[in-house]
Amino acid sequence: MLTLSAIGAQIAARRKKLGFTQAELAKRASISRATLDALENGRSGELGFAKISRLLSALGLGLKLQESSSQRPTLDELIEEDRNDQSLDRRR
């Protein structure tokens, strides 16, 4: 799953690649420079979809939804994996 910090890092990289300052991108996306700075530096706890969407649009980027190819393991699978790991440790 893509985190907000990872999105912020990608936005920062794209902004720098395009030669925009934070102030320029913030103005294009109609958000504050402080909000953009917090996002890019992993300090933003929450950010609305509209703001992310405007930022991506200003950078020529978009969101792509896709099905996750991996399922999270069940509790039983994790317990079994732990048992197997412990049995391997005893063989040494």
Secondary structure by P-SEA (a helix, b strand, c coil): cccaaaaaaaaaaaaaaacccaaaaaaaacccaaaaaaaaacccccccaaaaaaaaaaacbbbbbbccccccccaaaaaaaaaaaaaaaaac
